[in-house]
Amino acid sequence: MSDLIDDEDTPEVEHLEPLRRAIGERYLTYALSTIMHRALPDARDGLKPVHRRILYAMSRLRLSSTGGFLKSAKISGDTMGDFHPHGDAAIYDAMARLAQDFNVRYPLVDGQGNFGNIDGDNPAAARYTEARMTVVAESMLEGLAENAVDYRPNYDGRLEEPAVLPATFPNLLANGSTGIAVGMATNIPPHNIAELIDACLHLIKTPDARDDTLLGFVPGPDFPTGGTIVEPRENIAQAYRTGRGSFRLRSKWEVEDLGRGLWQIVITEIPYQVQKSKLIEKIAELIQLKKIPILGDVRDESAEDIRLVLEPRSKNVDPDVLMNMMFRNSDLETRFSLNMNVLIDGVTPKVCSMKEVLRAFLDFRREVLIRRSQHRMEKIDVRLEVLEGFIIAFLNLDRVIDIIRYDDEPKAALMREDWGQTFVRATDESDYVSPKAGSDDGLTEAQADAILNMRLRSLRKLEEMELVAERDKLMEERAGLEDLLESDSLQWAAIADQLKLAKKTFGKDYEGGARRTLFAEAGEVEDVPLEAMIEKEPITIVCSKMGWIRAMSGHIDLTRELKFKDGDEARFAFHAETTDKIVLMGSNGRFYTLGAANLPGGRGMGEPLRLMVDLPNEAEIVSLFVHQKGRKLLLASSEGNGFVVPEEEVLAQTKSGKQVLNVKDDARAMICKPLTGDHVAIVSQNGKFLVFPVAELPELGRGKGVRLQKYNMARGKQGALELDGGLSDLTTFTWSEGLSWAMGGGKTRTEPDLSDWLGKRAGVGKRPPYGFPRNMKFD
């Protein structure tokens, strides 16, 4: 393709380069827009643009934490119309999430009405709910009116919006964030504000602190739904050090004694971002499918607090065993992935460590402090200028009155008048110099306006004293601000004081400020044997010819007449225990494994086996039996191939089964019998009988096997070559005991000496012994 593009003599290729460049540029623009303006949070305030714009719109609507509520539709509408033109539904969903205390560790929106719940129900429509800011949100906006951050034009240039909010605490880690961009994503868990601030204070004292040291202040995430983190400490340290990792989070549970030896498990906290309703549905499904046989029932007794009740099937069950099975098979244990991918300075995406994120926040707080201090100094300078004008008026009150009373243009006259330098005074606390100092000019325009706008009631001695006191106080404050701007140590001390105030405000005394997520050791969860999960009870397994299976209680008489569907009849019936594994072999050579405890009860006709395993419709059931450890099986196909396989090798772990005996074309798996003797007796459909030692058979885990008996090819009715005979049946026996087979009328016949039929494997054989059944079957 590159050769074609560089070929200037090919007119058809002239538009490929511009098209490729255009697509690349547009996709890059889209990717950057998604990364910077939608998916990734800013490391400074921890907000995405939509959340930042919602809070700013609420502040413009004066929705303080102590004020009244306003319809959510108005809030989302103003946000969309002024700052975020991406649809009111998306804005409302983002705002609703900020109000959900089960999703956000420190909610930024105080919602009134239905804002959704932990069951996964959606919030009510925006026209039905109302909202205002929380105290936490107000602290995110503190200093916004004091030039603390930069502003930028909104999407249509009519208004301006803050590029970042002057957050007073590390909101990125406090509330976490999640998002998917183009080619990158972020997933940050929430943390405890008090612990984060302690880590920030340590970084202020020790800027080169190690990442592992910060783990002593922030031991791990603090999820709004609580739970217990069971991740090893070294894994948590590695995750915070690299910005990538994961945390195992478990539900909080306790055993509730019901008396008389009965008990139940009560779950009071579930993992973060797990919907309670779906969790219960999953547990109910586990009970229905009998994947956790020792679990009897689940109930939701939740009101305002979570209370899920798990009932064991038996009081003899170990609670720890039950909960380990629940953790393994349900969302009572989840894994939260950490990917701390954030925008540094709102521009550069980077996967940061916890130290880098906290350092970015502290550097931002220093920038906010400097900008607010400079803004305050500017305000002080303006006020000092006005105060000096007032002091001039009081020192020259009669002249000021004359000018205002008799001059046609009092403002110009006040500015022309030479008032002398009696009012100019420099203090020892500050090097501030008045704009009038050393000048013979009159008042400034601002001073003249202030004097002309002064009320008559202020012309009293007390007011003059207050102005002088205010001037002195402001000059003292200005001197302190100048010292602050010139000293790094004073700046970091001021930031530390601000952080301590935030910790006091949102720490353990704040509602919900105490740590919710605890830490524990997971321990070794061993594979629980089936016998430990299921009560051992006798059952009788019955499978019909059409493949309907059921498990009847107790060991019933196998000769008893049972009911089946019309046209169906019994095929397999045997005794078993609820702890047994049932093995099925299909004519396709695949083996399937069923749990006896999971079989349907014997009240009805049972259920089709093909619903429990993926046995194809064209495949038949060859054998069905109880698994026995250490036993070996003899497998054979219709074309006379076979081998010996250990029974453990045929157990399947999935519904799709396990291929053991390979067959192809018209051949099918036909025989699966336990290996019980030292010789094999095999008979073909055309009446050829052969005996050979078991030692001549290979032991395999899977394959086609070896030739057991030789069959000739013959011309069929259509002239095609067909197998003459084929395998009819085989069995194994002990040579010293001879071979027995069933006769009519319940009689059996035993042939003690089979020397005449003894041969090598893969031989043709001879006519069967006298009295052998004409159907060529051993039983």
N, C-alpha and C positions, 0 to 999 in steps of 0.2 A: 504493500500500500504506500509506503514511503517513497518508493521508486516512482510510482504513478503520480504522486503529488508533486514531485520535483520535475516531472517531465513537462516542459513548457509547450511542447508540440501537441499535447493532448487537450483539445478544447473542452472535452467533457469533464475534466478534472479541475477546471478553473474555479468552480464554486465550492470544492471540497474544503479547501483551507479556510476561507471566510466562514463557512458553516461550522466547521469544527471549532474555530476560535470563538464564534458567537455562542455556541452551546456551552463551551468551557467557561467563558466569561459569565454567562447568565447563571450557570449552575454554581460557580464559585460565589457569585453575589448572593444567591439563595442560601448556600451553605453558611456563609459568614453571617447573614441575617439571622439564620436559625441559631447559630452558636452564640452570637452576641446579644440578640434582642429577644430571645424566646426561651431557650433551653437551659443555659448555664447561669448560675447565680453569680453576683458580684462578691468578691471576697471581702469587701469593705462593709457592706450592710447586709449581705447574705440574701438579697432579694433579687428576683427576676423583674424585668420591666413592668409586667402586668401587676404584680403585687405592689411595687413601688408607686405606680400610678393610682392604684386603688386607695392607698393610704394618703397620698397627696390630695386626691379629689375629696376624700373625707375631711381632711384638714381644712380645705377651702370651704366646705359646707359647714364647718364649725361643729363637727360631731365629736365633741370631747367625751371623755369617759364619765364625766359627771353630768353631761347634758342629756337632752332628749334623743330618742331614736328617730330614724328616718327610713322611709321605705327603701328596700334594697333595689327596687327598680329605678329609683331616682339616682342612687349612688352609681349603679352600673351604667345607667344612661349617661350621666355626666362624665364618667370615666371614658366611655366610648366616644362621646361627642367631642371631648376636649383633648384627650391624650392617647387613647388606645383604640384605634379603629379596626378591631378584629372581631366584632360581634358581641352583643350583650350576654349571650348564653355562656360563652367562654369566660367572660369577665365575672359573671355571677358565680360560676362554678369555682373560679379561683378565690373569690371573696368568701364563698361558703366554706371552703376548706380552711381558710384562715380563722374561721369561727368554730371549727370542730376540735374540741379538746381531746378527742381520741386520735386525731391525726397530727395536731400541732402541739408541741410541748408547752409553748407559751402563746396562747391565742392572741392574735393582733386585732381581731374583730369581735365585738360583743354582740352576738346575735339574739334576736327576740323572735321566737316562732320556730318552725320546724326547719332546722339546718342539717337534717340527716342524722343517722345514728350508726352505731358500731355494727348493726346487723347488715349494713349495706344499703339501707333505704335512701333514696335520693332526697335532697332538700325540697321543700315546697317551692312553688313558683315565686319569682322575685316580687310579684305584686302582693304576696301574702306575708312576707317576712320584713323585719326591720333590723337596723344595725346601727352601731356607733363604734368608735375606737375604744380599745382597752388602754389601761395605764401603760402597758408594755408598748403599744403602738405609739403613744404620745412620747415615750422616751426615745423611740426611733426618730421622731421628728424634732427633737429638742435642738434648738439653735438654727433651725431652718431659716428663720427670719433675720438672722444675724450674719448673713453672708458666709455661712459655714461651708457650703458646697457650691459647685458650679451649676449654673442653669443652662439649658439648651432650648431651642425653639421646639414647639410641639410639631406634630406631623403636618399641619397646614400653615404654620408660622404665625398664627393669631396670638398664641400664648407661649409661655415658657414653663418648663418643668424641670425639677431637679435631676441631675445626672446620677446622683446617689444620695441617700439619706444619711444624716449625721448620727448614726446609731450610737447609743451610749453603752452597748454591750455587744459581744461577738454573736450576733444573731445567726450567722451562717452555721455555726456549730450548735447554737442553742436550739434552733428550730429545725435544722437540717434542710435538705433540699433534694429533689429528684427531677431528672429531665433527660430527654433523649434528643440529641442534636444530629447533625449529619457527620457520620464518621466518629462520633464521640458521644459519651453520656456521662451523667453524674448521679451519684447516689450517696447522700450524706445523712447519717442518722442524727437524731436530736441528742442534746447533752444537757447537763445541769448548769445553769447560769453561775451559781456560786462556785462550782468547781472550775469552770472556765475562767472566771475572774481571778481565782487564786493562781491559776497557771499564768495569766497575764501579769499579775503582780510579781510573780517569780521571774518572768522574762524581763520585766522592767529592772529588777534588781540584778539579774544575771543574764545579760543579753545572749551570752554564748552557752546557755544551758543546753544539756543534751536532751534528745527526744525522749529517752527512757526516763529522765527525771520528771518530765511533765506528766508521765503516767502516774506518778504519785499524787498529783493533784486531780487529774481527770482519769479515773480508772477504766472508764468505758462509756458507752452511750447510756442515756437515761430516757427510755421510751415513755411516751405519755400513757400507754396502756400497761406499764409495769413489766411484769415477767421476770425471768431469771436468766442471766447470761452465764453459759457454761463453757465458754471458749477459754482455752488456756491463756494465762497471762502473757506468755511469750508470743503467742499469735496476735494478741491485741496490740502488743508493743510493736510488732513487725508491721501491722496494718497502719498504725498511726505514723510509723517511721517512713513508710513508702507511699502512703496515701491510697493503697489498695489492700483489700483483705476481706474478711467476712467474720460475722459474729453468730454463734449458735444461741438462739433465744428460745427458752422453754416457758410454758405456762406455769403459773404458781398454783399449787394444789395442796390439799391436806386430807387426811383421813378423818371422817366423821363417824364416831361410834354410835350405833343405833341400839345397843343393848342386845342381850341374849346371843352374843357372839357375832351379830350382824354388823356390817359397816358399809360405808359408801365413800366414794372419792368426790370431793367438792373442788371445782376449779374456780378460782376467784380472779385470776388475771390470765389473759390470752396474749399471744405474741402480737407485735406491732403490725398493723395493716392486714390482719386476718379478720375477715368478716365472720361474725359469730354465727349467722344463719347458715352460711356455707360450711362452716366448721361442723355444725351439728348435722347437716345433711351428709357430710363425708363420714362422720362417725356412725350415723344410722346405716349408711351403705355398708360399712365394715361389719356391722352386726348382721345385716341381712345376708351378706355373702359369706358370713362365718369366717372372715379372715382373722378375727380375734375371738376365738370361741369362748374365752373366759370372760368376755364382756357381755353382760346381760341386757342392759338398757341404758339410754341416755335421756336426760330431762333438762329442760331449760327453765330454771326458776329465777331468772334474772329480773330485777326491777331496775332501780337506778344503778346498782352495782351488778357486776357479773357473778352469776352463780350457776355453773353447769354441774350437774350431778351424774356421775358414772356409777352404775350398779354392777357389781360382779355377778357372774352366773352362779358362783358358789362362795360361801363364806370362807372356804379353805384356800382360796386364791391368795397369793402374795400380792399386796398392793404395789410393791416396787416392780414386780414382774409385769403386772397389768399396765402400769404407767410407762414402763420401758417399751412395751409393745405399742402403746398409744403414741409415744413420741416417734417411733419408727414408722408408723403407718398413717399418721394424720398430721395436720398442721398445728397440733399442740406443741410441736417443735419446728421452728423454721430457721433459715439461715439468711441473715441480712448482709448483703454484699456492700462493701465500702468502696467507693470510687470518688475520691475527693478531687474532682475535676472542676475548677472554678476559674473565673476571670480575674486576673491580677490587674488592678487599677482599671477594671472595667473594659479591658482591651484584649489582653493576652490569655488564652486558655492554657491551663497548666494543671497537672496532677500534683497536688501539694501535700506535704506532711502537715500534721497538726501544728507543729512549730511554725511552719511557713504561713499557715492561715492566721494564726494568732499574731505573728509579726506583722502581717499585712494589715490586720485590724488596728494594732497599736500605732503603726506609722500613720494610718489614716486618722486616728484620734488625735495624733500630734498635729497633723495638718489642720484639722477642724479647730483645735485649740488656738493655733496661731491665727487663723483667719477670724475667729470670733474675737480674739484679743485685739487684732488690728481694727476690726469693725467697731469694737467698743471704744478704742482710742479715738477713732474718727468722730464718733458721737460725742465723746467727752470734749474734744476740741471745739466742736460746734456749740456745745452748751457753754463752755468757758467763754467763748467769744460773746455769746448773748449775755452771760452773767456780767462781764466786764462793761458791756453797754448799760446794763441796769445800774451797776455801781456808779458809773459816770453820771447817770441821771440823778441818783440820790445825792452825789457830791455837788452837783450843779443844778439842783432842782429848780431854783427860781429862773435860771437862764433857760432851761429846757421848757418850762411852762410858758415863758415869754415867746420863745420861738414857735411853739405849737399854737399859741393864742393869736399872735399878730402876723406871723410870716405866711405869705400866700403858699409857699412850697416848703412846709416844715421838714420834710424828709431831706431835701437837698440842703437846707440850711443846717440841719443837724450834722450832715456829712461834711459841710464846709467849715464848721466851727472848730476852732483850735481849743481843745479842752485841756491842753497841758498833759503832764505825765504823772499826776498825783495818784492815778488809779493803777498804774503799772507797778506790779510787785512780783519779783521772782522768789520762790521759796527754796529752802535748803533741800526739801524732799524731792524736787524735780527741777530739771533744766528747761521746763516749759517756758517759752517766751511768747507774750501776747503778740498778735499781728499788729497791734498799735504801738508796741514798745519802740521807743527811739524815733517815732514819727511825729511830724507836726500836722498831719492830716486830721480830718474829723473822724467821726464814727464810720464804721463799715456799713454797707447797705443792710446786712442782716441785723446789726445792732440798732440801726435807725428804725427798721421795721418793728423790731421787738419793743422798742420804747414807745413808738406810736400806738402799738396794739396793747400796751400795758393798761390794766384797769386802774381807775382812780383810787379804789379801795386799797390798792397795794402801796400807795404812797404814804407809808408810815414807817416809823423807826424799826419796828419789829421785823418788817419785811426786809429791810436793809441788812439786819443782823443775820437773817436766814440766808440771804444771798451770799454773804461773805462766808458763812459756815459751809454752804453748799459748794462754793468755789474751792475752799480749802480741802473739802472732802474729795472732790473730783480730782483735784491736782494730786492728792495723795494716792488715789486709785490709779491715776495715769502713771505716776512714778512706779507703782507696783507692776503695772502692765508692761512698762518699758523694761523693767528688770526681768520679767518673765520672758519676754521676746528675745532677750539677749543671753539667757541662761538655759542650757539644755537640762541641767539638773532640776531647775525650778519647773520646767515644762513637764518633765516626767513625774515630778512630785504632784503637780496639779492633775495629771492624767490618773495617777494612782488614787488620789482623793475622789475623783469622779467615779472610778471603778468601784471603790469601797462603798460609795453612796448607792451605786446600782446594786451591789451585792446585798446591802442592807435592805433595799427596796424589794428586790425580787429573790432574796435568799430563802432560808428555811421558814421565816415568819410570813412570807408571802403565801397566799392560798395556792397550794399545789407546788410550792417551791422546793419542798424536801425531795430527796432522791426517791424515785419510784422503782427503778429497776435494780435488782439485787444481783449478787454474784455467788456462784456455787461451783463445786466440782462436778463434772458430768459423770465421772466414774466409768468403769468398763461395762458396756452393755453387751453381754454375751448372747449368743444365739440361744433362744429359749426352746428347749425340746418340745415337740408336739404333746408329749405326755404330760408336761407341766401345765399346758394351757387347756387341756381337755380332760374332763372326767372320763375315766375308763369305764365304759358300759358295753354290755354285749348287744350286738345287733345282727340281723340277718339281711344280707344284701340280695336283692332279687332284680334281675335284668331280663326283660322280655326279648323275644326274637326280633321285634321291631326297634329295640334299643331304648325302651323306657326303663329307667332305673329308680329304685327306692330302697330305703333302709328301714327295716321294721325293727321295733324294739324287742330285745331279747333274742335268745337262740330258739327259734321255732322249729317245728318238725319240717324238714326239707321235703317230705313227701306230701305235706298238707296241700290241699287244693287252694289255689289263690285266684283272685279275679284279675282279668286283663281286659284290655279294650277289644272290641269286636274284631275278629280276624287275627288276633295276636295270641301268643302263648309263651310259656316260660322257656328260657334258654339257660340262664345261669342262676344258681341259688347256692349260697354258701354262708357259713357263719364267720363273723368278724368282730372286731372291737372298734369303738369310736376313735381310738388312737391310731388305727391302722391306716396304711396307704394302699389304695386300690390301683392296680396296674391294668391298663387296657392295651391290647395290641390290635391294630387295624390291618386289613389286607393290603394296605399300601406300605407296610413295613415300618410304620411309625408307632412309637409307644407313647402313651399318655398316662399321667398320674393324677389321681383324685384323692382328696381327703375324705375318709369315711364319715367324719363328723359333718362334712359339708353336703352330704347327700340329702335329697328331700326325704321327708318322713314317709311312713308307710300307710298313712290314712287314705290316700288316694291311689291313683295309678302310677304315681311317680312323675318324673320329668324326662324329656329326651336327653340322652347322653350327648347328642350333637350340639346342645346348647351350652354344655359345660366344657367341652373340648372342641377343637377345630378339626373334627373328623370329617373329611369330604363325603358328600352324599354318595358317590360311587364306591366308596370304601366300606367294607363290611367289618363287623366286630369278630375277630378271630378268637381272642381269649380275654378273659376277665378273671383276676385272681388277687389274693391278698399278698402284698409284698413281704418277703421273709429275708432278713439280712443273711448274707453269706451263701445264699443259694445260687445255683447256676441254672441257666435255661438253655434248652436245645431249640434252635430256630431253624425253620426250613421253608422253602418256597415251593410253589406248585411244579416248577421245572426241576426239582430235585437237588437244589443247592442249599447249604446250611452251615452252621457253625455253633459253637458254644459261647455264651456270653454271661458274665457275672450279672446277677440281678441288679446290683447297684448301678450298673452302667446304663440300664434302660430307663431309670427314673428321669422324668422330665420336670422342668421348673416352670414351664409356661403352658398356656392353653394350646399352643401350636404343636406341642409334643416334641419328640426327639426321633429322628430317623436312625434306625439301627440295621434293619435288613433291607438291603438295596434290591429293588425289583424294577424291571422295565418291560416295555411292550405289553404282551398279554399275561405275563407272569404275575403272580400275586403271593403275598405272604400267607402261609397256610397252617403252619404248625408252631406252637409255642408251648413246650412242656418242660417241667422240672427234670433236671438230670439226677436220676436216683439209682443208677446201676453202673455196671462196667461195660455193658454191651448195648448196641443199638439194633433194633429190629425194625425193618422198613418194608413196606409192601406197596406195590404200584397198582394203578387202576386196572391194568391188564393182567393182574394176578401173579406178579413176580415177587418172591419173598427173599429177603437178604438179611443176614446178620453179620455185623463186624464190630470190632472193639471200639469203645469210646475214645481210646487213646489216639485213634487215627484222625480225630476231629480237631481242628485248631480252635483256640480260644481267642476271640476277637471282641473289640468294642463296637465295631460297625463294619459292614461290608456286605459283599454278595455271598461269601462263604465258598466252600468247596463242593465238588460233586459228591452227593451221597449215594445215588443210584443212577445207573445209565438207562436212558430211554431212547428207543429208536424213532426215527421219523418215517411217516407213512403218507401216502397220497390220500387226501380227503375226497369228499364227494365232488368238490369243485375242481379237483385236480391239483390243489396246492399242497405243499408239504406241511404236515401237522405232526404234533408230538403224539407218538403212539403210547397211550397210557397216561403217564405222568404220575406224580406222587398221590397216593391215596391216604396213607397214615403211617405213623412211626411211633415207637415207644422205646424206653430204655429199661433194662432189667439186669439182675445179677445172674451171672452165668451159672453159678453153683446152685441157685434156687430154681432155675428154669424159667420158662415164660408162660404166663397164664393169660387167657382171654375170655371174654364173656360169651356164653352160649344162650340160647333161647330158654325161656322159663326160669330165669334167675340162676342158672347153672353156670359154672366156669369149668374150663379145661386147662390143664397144665401139661406142657411138653417139657419133660426134664432134660432131654438131650437134643440140642439143635446143631449138632456137628455137621449134619448133612447140608445145612443152609449157611454155615459159617464161610465167609469169604473175605475178600478185600473190599474196602470202601470203593464206590463207583462201579461195582459189578452189576450184572443184570439180575441175578438171583434165579430161584427155582420156583416151582409150584409150591403153594403154602402147605404147611403140615395138615394132616388129616383133621377134619373138624373145624378148620378155620372159617370164620363167618364169610358168607358170600358177599356181603357189602364191603369187604376188604377193610374193616375197621377193627381196632383192638378193643374198643369199648363202646 
